[in-house]
Amino acid sequence: MTIRTAQQQVDEWIRTVGVRYFNELTNLGILMEEVGELSRIMVRKYGEQSFKESDKHKDLGDEMADVLWVLMCLANQTGIDLTDALQKNFEKKNIRDANRHKENEKLQ
């Protein structure tokens, strides 16, 4: 599945099963909630916090997919083609950071 196809499938799901999009600010809030849930699992899995019983069965991939889903909703609502946006972002980074990381002594 491509990013563009995924965006289209999210849109189709929202318009049929989901009835309609939540407004953009509501979806922004939902995105922050989902990022928080992802952070909670990451901190427990890779950080120093221990798992709470309620977090032990959470799936990291599913939490990442939740973040991606809401991001795609926001992109759809604001007319952003994430495939194009990501390609332009790669181009920007390839120009701006062509040597930046290679020359960073902290990364050696």
C-alpha positions in Angstrom: 0.0 0.0 0.0 1.3 3.4 -0.9 0.9 6.5 1.3 -1.5 8.0 -1.4 -3.6 4.8 -1.4 -3.7 4.8 2.4 -4.9 8.4 2.4 -7.6 7.5 0.0 -8.7 4.5 2.0 -8.8 6.5 5.2 -11.0 9.1 3.4 -13.3 6.3 2.1 -13.6 4.8 5.6 -14.4 8.2 7.2 -17.1 9.0 4.6 -18.8 5.6 4.9 -18.2 4.0 8.3 -17.1 7.1 10.2 -20.0 9.2 8.7 -17.8 12.4 8.5 -14.5 13.9 9.7 -14.2 15.5 13.1 -13.2 19.1 12.6 -9.5 19.9 12.2 -9.0 21.1 15.7 -10.7 18.1 17.2 -8.5 15.9 15.0 -5.4 17.8 16.1 -6.3 17.1 19.7 -6.9 13.4 18.9 -3.5 13.3 17.2 -1.9 14.6 20.4 -3.7 11.9 22.4 -2.5 9.2 20.0 1.1 10.5 20.2 0.8 10.5 23.9 -0.3 6.8 23.8 2.6 6.0 21.6 5.0 7.8 23.9 3.7 5.9 26.9 4.5 2.6 25.3 7.9 3.7 24.0 8.9 5.0 27.4 8.0 1.8 29.0 9.5 -0.5 26.4 12.7 1.4 25.7 12.9 3.9 28.6 13.3 3.4 32.3 9.6 3.3 33.3 8.1 -0.1 34.1 4.9 -1.3 32.4 1.6 -0.8 34.2 -0.7 -3.7 34.0 -3.0 -1.8 31.6 -0.1 -1.1 29.2 1.4 -4.6 29.0 -0.7 -5.8 26.0 -0.5 -2.6 24.0 0.9 -3.1 20.5 3.5 -0.6 19.5 2.7 -1.0 15.7 -1.0 -0.4 16.4 -0.2 2.8 18.3 2.0 4.1 15.5 -0.8 3.2 13.0 -3.2 5.3 15.1 -0.9 8.3 14.9 -0.6 7.8 11.1 -4.4 7.4 10.7 -5.2 10.7 12.4 -2.3 12.4 10.5 -3.9 11.2 7.3 -7.3 12.5 8.4 -5.7 15.9 8.9 -3.9 15.8 5.6 -7.2 14.9 3.8 -9.0 17.7 5.5 -6.5 20.3 4.6 -5.8 19.2 1.1 -2.3 17.8 1.7 -1.1 14.9 -0.5 1.3 13.3 2.0 3.1 11.5 -0.9 4.0 14.8 -2.5 4.8 16.4 0.9 7.1 13.6 1.9 8.9 13.8 -1.4 9.5 17.5 -1.0 10.6 16.9 2.5 13.2 14.4 1.3 14.4 17.0 -1.2 14.7 19.7 1.4 16.6 17.4 3.8 19.0 16.2 1.0 19.9 19.8 0.3 20.0 21.2 3.8 21.6 18.2 5.5 23.8 16.8 2.7 26.9 17.0 5.0 25.5 18.1 8.3 25.2 14.7 10.0 28.4 13.3 8.4 30.3 16.2 9.9 28.7 16.0 13.3 31.4 14.8 15.7 28.6 13.7 18.2 27.5 11.0 15.7 31.0 9.6 15.1 
